[in-house]
Amino acid sequence: MKNNVGGIDRALRIIVGLVVIAAGVYFQNWWGAVGLIPLFTGSMRWCPAYLPFGISSCASGKSEK
């Protein structure tokens, strides 16, 4: 699995994931579980939605292993 999520993208994904999870807990709604997706992709530095389009937000322009 090659990294395709760069630094700023990663930070934004983690922040958005935590905010969505916190909102789901606060409002006692199961939609907070959706926050796990950006949290997971940010922490793993890999986004499966980027693969079909060949997108990479890594700074070097090349994906890392």
GULUMRO-466144 format. One record per atom (N, C-alpha, C): chain; atom name; residue in three letters; x, y, z. Coordinates in Angstrom, 2 decimals. Example, Ala and Ser with C-alpha at 12.3 -4.5 7.8 and 13.67 -1.06 7.14 Angstrom:
BEGIN
+-------+------+------+---------+---------+---------+
! chain ! name ! resn !    east !   north !      up !
+-------+------+------+---------+---------+---------+
!     A !    N !  ala !   13.19 !   -5.69 !    7.80 !
!     A !   CA !  ala !   12.30 !   -4.50 !    7.80 !
!     A !    C !  ala !   13.20 !   -3.30 !    7.80 !
!     A !    N !  ser !   12.85 !   -2.25 !    7.08 !
!     A !   CA !  ser !   13.67 !   -1.06 !    7.14 !
!     A !    C !  ser !   12.90 !    0.03 !    7.87 !
+-------+------+------+---------+---------+---------+
***
This chain:
BEGIN
+-------+------+------+---------+---------+---------+
! chain ! name ! resn !    east !   north !      up !
+-------+------+------+---------+---------+---------+
!     A !    N !  met !    0.83 !   -1.17 !    0.00 !
!     A !   CA !  met !    0.00 !    0.00 !    0.00 !
!     A !    C !  met !    0.89 !    1.24 !    0.00 !
!     A !    N !  lys !    0.79 !    2.05 !   -1.04 !
!     A !   CA !  lys !    1.61 !    3.25 !   -1.13 !
!     A !    C !  lys !    0.84 !    4.44 !   -0.55 !
!     A !    N !  asn !    1.58 !    5.33 !    0.13 !
!     A !   CA !  asn !    0.97 !    6.53 !    0.69 !
!     A !    C !  asn !    0.51 !    7.45 !   -0.44 !
!     A !    N !  asn !   -0.71 !    7.98 !   -0.30 !
!     A !   CA !  asn !   -1.19 !    8.95 !   -1.27 !
!     A !    C !  asn !   -1.87 !   10.14 !   -0.60 !
!     A !    N !  val !   -1.71 !   10.26 !    0.72 !
!     A !   CA !  val !   -2.28 !   11.37 !    1.48 !
!     A !    C !  val !   -1.12 !   12.14 !    2.10 !
!     A !    N !  gly !   -1.00 !   13.43 !    1.72 !
!     A !   CA !  gly !    0.08 !   14.27 !    2.21 !
!     A !    C !  gly !   -0.20 !   14.87 !    3.58 !
!     A !    N !  gly !    0.70 !   15.74 !    4.02 !
!     A !   CA !  gly !    0.66 !   16.29 !    5.36 !
!     A !    C !  gly !   -0.56 !   17.12 !    5.69 !
!     A !    N !  ile !   -0.87 !   18.13 !    4.85 !
!     A !   CA !  ile !   -2.03 !   18.98 !    5.13 !
!     A !    C !  ile !   -3.31 !   18.19 !    4.97 !
!     A !    N !  asp !   -3.39 !   17.39 !    3.93 !
!     A !   CA !  asp !   -4.56 !   16.54 !    3.70 !
!     A !    C !  asp !   -4.77 !   15.60 !    4.89 !
!     A !    N !  arg !   -3.69 !   15.05 !    5.39 !
!     A !   CA !  arg !   -3.76 !   14.13 !    6.53 !
!     A !    C !  arg !   -4.28 !   14.84 !    7.77 !
!     A !    N !  ala !   -3.73 !   16.02 !    8.06 !
!     A !   CA !  ala !   -4.16 !   16.78 !    9.24 !
!     A !    C !  ala !   -5.64 !   17.15 !    9.15 !
!     A !    N !  leu !   -6.07 !   17.60 !    7.97 !
!     A !   CA !  leu !   -7.48 !   17.96 !    7.79 !
!     A !    C !  leu !   -8.40 !   16.76 !    7.96 !
!     A !    N !  arg !   -7.99 !   15.62 !    7.42 !
!     A !   CA !  arg !   -8.81 !   14.41 !    7.56 !
!     A !    C !  arg !   -8.95 !   14.00 !    9.03 !
!     A !    N !  ile !   -7.86 !   14.06 !    9.77 !
!     A !   CA !  ile !   -7.91 !   13.67 !   11.18 !
!     A !    C !  ile !   -8.79 !   14.64 !   11.97 !
!     A !    N !  ile !   -8.63 !   15.94 !   11.72 !
!     A !   CA !  ile !   -9.45 !   16.94 !   12.42 !
!     A !    C !  ile !  -10.92 !   16.77 !   12.08 !
!     A !    N !  val !  -11.23 !   16.64 !   10.81 !
!     A !   CA !  val !  -12.63 !   16.47 !   10.40 !
!     A !    C !  val !  -13.22 !   15.20 !   10.99 !
!     A !    N !  gly !  -12.45 !   14.12 !   10.98 !
!     A !   CA !  gly !  -12.93 !   12.87 !   11.56 !
!     A !    C !  gly !  -13.25 !   13.01 !   13.04 !
!     A !    N !  leu !  -12.36 !   13.65 !   13.78 !
!     A !   CA !  leu !  -12.60 !   13.84 !   15.21 !
!     A !    C !  leu !  -13.79 !   14.75 !   15.48 !
!     A !    N !  val !  -13.95 !   15.80 !   14.66 !
!     A !   CA !  val !  -15.10 !   16.71 !   14.84 !
!     A !    C !  val !  -16.41 !   15.98 !   14.55 !
!     A !    N !  val !  -16.46 !   15.18 !   13.50 !
!     A !   CA !  val !  -17.68 !   14.46 !   13.15 !
!     A !    C !  val !  -18.01 !   13.43 !   14.24 !
!     A !    N !  ile !  -17.01 !   12.75 !   14.75 !
!     A !   CA !  ile !  -17.23 !   11.78 !   15.82 !
!     A !    C !  ile !  -17.74 !   12.50 !   17.07 !
!     A !    N !  ala !  -17.12 !   13.62 !   17.42 !
!     A !   CA !  ala !  -17.55 !   14.38 !   18.59 !
!     A !    C !  ala !  -18.98 !   14.89 !   18.43 !
!     A !    N !  ala !  -19.33 !   15.35 !   17.23 !
!     A !   CA !  ala !  -20.70 !   15.82 !   16.99 !
!     A !    C !  ala !  -21.69 !   14.67 !   17.11 !
!     A !    N !  gly !  -21.31 !   13.50 !   16.62 !
!     A !   CA !  gly !  -22.18 !   12.33 !   16.76 !
!     A !    C !  gly !  -22.40 !   11.93 !   18.20 !
!     A !    N !  val !  -21.35 !   12.04 !   19.01 !
!     A !   CA !  val !  -21.48 !   11.72 !   20.44 !
!     A !    C !  val !  -22.33 !   12.79 !   21.13 !
!     A !    N !  tyr !  -22.07 !   14.05 !   20.80 !
!     A !   CA !  tyr !  -22.79 !   15.16 !   21.44 !
!     A !    C !  tyr !  -24.29 !   15.10 !   21.14 !
!     A !    N !  phe !  -24.63 !   14.87 !   19.88 !
!     A !   CA !  phe !  -26.04 !   14.82 !   19.48 !
!     A !    C !  phe !  -26.64 !   13.42 !   19.64 !
!     A !    N !  gln !  -25.87 !   12.49 !   20.13 !
!     A !   CA !  gln !  -26.29 !   11.10 !   20.34 !
!     A !    C !  gln !  -26.89 !   10.52 !   19.07 !
!     A !    N !  asn !  -26.10 !   10.62 !   18.00 !
!     A !   CA !  asn !  -26.53 !   10.18 !   16.69 !
!     A !    C !  asn !  -25.49 !    9.21 !   16.13 !
!     A !    N !  trp !  -25.93 !    8.18 !   15.48 !
!     A !   CA !  trp !  -25.00 !    7.18 !   14.94 !
!     A !    C !  trp !  -24.22 !    7.70 !   13.75 !
!     A !    N !  trp !  -24.60 !    8.84 !   13.17 !
!     A !   CA !  trp !  -23.87 !    9.41 !   12.04 !
!     A !    C !  trp !  -22.45 !    9.81 !   12.42 !
!     A !    N !  gly !  -22.17 !    9.90 !   13.71 !
!     A !   CA !  gly !  -20.81 !   10.18 !   14.14 !
!     A !    C !  gly !  -19.83 !    9.10 !   13.71 !
!     A !    N !  ala !  -20.37 !    7.91 !   13.47 !
!     A !   CA !  ala !  -19.52 !    6.80 !   13.01 !
!     A !    C !  ala !  -18.92 !    7.08 !   11.63 !
!     A !    N !  val !  -19.52 !    7.97 !   10.87 !
!     A !   CA !  val !  -18.99 !    8.34 !    9.55 !
!     A !    C !  val !  -17.62 !    9.01 !    9.71 !
!     A !    N !  gly !  -17.38 !    9.62 !   10.86 !
!     A !   CA !  gly !  -16.10 !   10.26 !   11.13 !
!     A !    C !  gly !  -14.94 !    9.28 !   11.19 !
!     A !    N !  leu !  -15.24 !    8.01 !   11.32 !
!     A !   CA !  leu !  -14.18 !    7.00 !   11.33 !
!     A !    C !  leu !  -13.48 !    6.89 !    9.98 !
!     A !    N !  ile !  -14.19 !    7.20 !    8.90 !
!     A !   CA !  ile !  -13.60 !    7.07 !    7.56 !
!     A !    C !  ile !  -12.47 !    8.07 !    7.36 !
!     A !    N !  pro !  -12.70 !    9.39 !    7.55 !
!     A !   CA !  pro !  -11.56 !   10.30 !    7.37 !
!     A !    C !  pro !  -10.48 !   10.11 !    8.43 !
!     A !    N !  leu !  -10.87 !    9.71 !    9.64 !
!     A !   CA !  leu !   -9.89 !    9.45 !   10.69 !
!     A !    C !  leu !   -8.99 !    8.28 !   10.30 !
!     A !    N !  phe !   -9.58 !    7.22 !    9.77 !
!     A !   CA !  phe !   -8.81 !    6.05 !    9.34 !
!     A !    C !  phe !   -7.90 !    6.37 !    8.16 !
!     A !    N !  thr !   -8.46 !    7.04 !    7.14 !
!     A !   CA !  thr !   -7.65 !    7.34 !    5.96 !
!     A !    C !  thr !   -6.53 !    8.32 !    6.29 !
!     A !    N !  gly !   -6.77 !    9.24 !    7.20 !
!     A !   CA !  gly !   -5.73 !   10.17 !    7.61 !
!     A !    C !  gly !   -4.63 !    9.50 !    8.41 !
!     A !    N !  ser !   -5.02 !    8.59 !    9.29 !
!     A !   CA !  ser !   -4.01 !    7.93 !   10.12 !
!     A !    C !  ser !   -3.20 !    6.90 !    9.32 !
!     A !    N !  met !   -3.80 !    6.30 !    8.32 !
!     A !   CA !  met !   -3.09 !    5.31 !    7.49 !
!     A !    C !  met !   -2.33 !    5.97 !    6.34 !
!     A !    N !  arg !   -2.59 !    7.26 !    6.07 !
!     A !   CA !  arg !   -1.98 !    8.02 !    4.97 !
!     A !    C !  arg !   -2.27 !    7.38 !    3.61 !
!     A !    N !  trp !   -3.44 !    6.78 !    3.50 !
!     A !   CA !  trp !   -3.83 !    6.10 !    2.27 !
!     A !    C !  trp !   -5.33 !    6.24 !    2.08 !
!     A !    N !  cys !   -5.74 !    6.68 !    0.91 !
!     A !   CA !  cys !   -7.16 !    6.87 !    0.60 !
!     A !    C !  cys !   -7.51 !    6.02 !   -0.62 !
!     A !    N !  pro !   -8.42 !    5.06 !   -0.46 !
!     A !   CA !  pro !   -8.77 !    4.22 !   -1.60 !
!     A !    C !  pro !   -9.51 !    4.99 !   -2.70 !
!     A !    N !  ala !  -10.15 !    6.11 !   -2.38 !
!     A !   CA !  ala !  -10.86 !    6.89 !   -3.39 !
!     A !    C !  ala !   -9.89 !    7.60 !   -4.34 !
!     A !    N !  tyr !   -8.65 !    7.79 !   -3.92 !
!     A !   CA !  tyr !   -7.64 !    8.43 !   -4.77 !
!     A !    C !  tyr !   -7.10 !    7.47 !   -5.84 !
!     A !    N !  leu !   -7.19 !    6.18 !   -5.62 !
!     A !   CA !  leu !   -6.57 !    5.20 !   -6.52 !
!     A !    C !  leu !   -7.09 !    5.25 !   -7.96 !
!     A !    N !  pro !   -8.41 !    5.23 !   -8.20 !
!     A !   CA !  pro !   -8.87 !    5.21 !   -9.59 !
!     A !    C !  pro !   -8.50 !    6.46 !  -10.37 !
!     A !    N !  phe !   -8.29 !    7.57 !   -9.67 !
!     A !   CA !  phe !   -7.98 !    8.84 !  -10.33 !
!     A !    C !  phe !   -6.49 !    9.13 !  -10.38 !
!     A !    N !  gly !   -5.69 !    8.33 !   -9.71 !
!     A !   CA !  gly !   -4.25 !    8.52 !   -9.69 !
!     A !    C !  gly !   -3.83 !    9.77 !   -8.92 !
!     A !    N !  ile !   -4.63 !   10.18 !   -7.97 !
!     A !   CA !  ile !   -4.35 !   11.38 !   -7.18 !
!     A !    C !  ile !   -3.42 !   11.04 !   -6.03 !
!     A !    N !  ser !   -2.52 !   11.96 !   -5.73 !
!     A !   CA !  ser !   -1.65 !   11.85 !   -4.56 !
!     A !    C !  ser !   -1.38 !   13.25 !   -4.05 !
!     A !    N !  ser !   -1.63 !   13.47 !   -2.77 !
!     A !   CA !  ser !   -1.37 !   14.78 !   -2.19 !
!     A !    C !  ser !   -0.06 !   14.80 !   -1.41 !
!     A !    N !  cys !    0.77 !   13.78 !   -1.62 !
!     A !   CA !  cys !    2.09 !   13.74 !   -0.98 !
!     A !    C !  cys !    2.96 !   14.84 !   -1.56 !
!     A !    N !  ala !    3.78 !   15.46 !   -0.72 !
!     A !   CA !  ala !    4.59 !   16.61 !   -1.13 !
!     A !    C !  ala !    5.62 !   16.25 !   -2.20 !
!     A !    N !  ser !    6.19 !   15.08 !   -2.13 !
!     A !   CA !  ser !    7.26 !   14.70 !   -3.06 !
!     A !    C !  ser !    6.76 !   14.42 !   -4.46 !
!     A !    N !  gly !    5.45 !   14.20 !   -4.58 !
!     A !   CA !  gly !    4.92 !   13.86 !   -5.90 !
!     A !    C !  gly !    4.99 !   12.38 !   -6.18 !
!     A !    N !  lys !    5.80 !   11.68 !   -5.41 !
!     A !   CA !  lys !    5.89 !   10.23 !   -5.53 !
!     A !    C !  lys !    5.31 !    9.60 !   -4.29 !
!     A !    N !  ser !    4.66 !    8.47 !   -4.46 !
!     A !   CA !  ser !    4.10 !    7.76 !   -3.32 !
!     A !    C !  ser !    5.19 !    6.98 !   -2.60 !
!     A !    N !  glu !    5.06 !    6.88 !   -1.29 !
!     A !   CA !  glu !    6.02 !    6.13 !   -0.49 !
!     A !    C !  glu !    5.43 !    4.78 !   -0.15 !
!     A !    N !  lys !    6.29 !    3.83 !    0.15 !
!     A !   CA !  lys !    5.83 !    2.50 !    0.56 !
!     A !    C !  lys !    5.56 !    2.47 !    2.03 !
+-------+------+------+---------+---------+---------+
***
